[in-house]
Amino acid sequence: MAELDPEDGKIVTLARSARARTGAAEGAAVRDTDGRTYAASTVALPSLRLTALQAAVAAAVASGADGLEAAAVVSEAAELDAESVAAVRDMNAGATLLLADGSGALRD
């Protein structure tokens, strides 16, 4: 496997940290076009349900981000769900999407 770009490695680490901090099923982090990062975990409230990636995108948008460069999700899932991908694609159709397992190893 090719070595991960340091900036992409940073968002994978942030996603792992968000997941570990909350004990959630998923952690995610995004990097906006200004280089700022936003991390979040799965939100599972009776009245609100967001994937970790949707929550991270929402945090970026709420902070004024105009677009995203990259997004990372740490999960045991084999692939990203369509709603999470759509949230990133709404911000930038060409943004890099990374999926990693709990150790931070990238999935294909």
N, C-alpha and C positions, 0 to 999 in steps of 0.2 A: 504494500500500500504506500502511496506517495505521502511525503511528510505534509502535515497540515500547515497552511499559512498561519503565522503567529496571531494575526487578528481574528482569524476563524477559530483558532485554538482558544482564544480568550472567550469567545461567546459559548463554545462548548463547555468550558470550565464554569462560566456563569450559569449556564443551564443546569449543570450537575449540582452546583451549589444551591440553586433555587429548589431543586427537587429534594435534595438532602435536608435542607432547612425545614421544609414543611412536611416531609414524608409523603408527598403527593406521588401519583402515578407517573406524572411527567413534569419536567422542568424545561423551560425554553428561554432563549435570549435572542435578541435581534440587535443589529447595528444599523443605525440610520445613515443617511448620506453625508452627515456632518461628522461621523465617527463616534457618536454617542451610543451607549448601549443601554438596553432595558431588559430586565429579567423578570420572569414570573413562573408560577406553577399552576397546576390545574385548579380551577375554581369549581367547587361542587357544593353550592348552597341550594336550599330548597327552591329559592326564587331566581337563581342565576347559575348557569352552567357554561363554563368556557374551557376550552382546551388551554394548555399552557401557552401554546403559540398564539392563540387568539388573545389571551391576556397580555402577553408581551407586546403584540402589535397594538392593542388598545392603549397600553402605557405609552408607547412611542407616539401614537397619534395625539393622545391627551397632553403630551409634552411639546407638541408642535412640530413633530417630524414631518417633513415633506415627502420622504421616500425611504426605502430600505435598501441596503447593500446586501445583507446576509441575515440568515436566521438559522438557529440550531435548536434541535429538540433532543432531549435525553429521555428515552423511554424503552420499555421492553417490547414495544410494538415493532412489527416487521416493516411497517411503512407508515407514512404520515396520512392522516385522514384528510379527506377532500376539503372540509371546512377550514382546517388549519392552513392548508396550501392556498386556498382562495384568499384568506386574510392577508397573506404575504403578497400574493400576486396583485391584489388591489392596490398595493403600495408601489410595486415594481415587478413587472412581469419577468424580468431577467435576474431577480435577486437569487443569490446562492442559497440553496436549502440543504442543510446538513441534518442527518439523523444518526444519533449515537446511542450505544447501550449504556448501562449504568457505570461502566468503567471509563467511558469517554471514547471507546473505540467506534469508529465510524462504520455504519452499515452501508451496504451497496445501494 
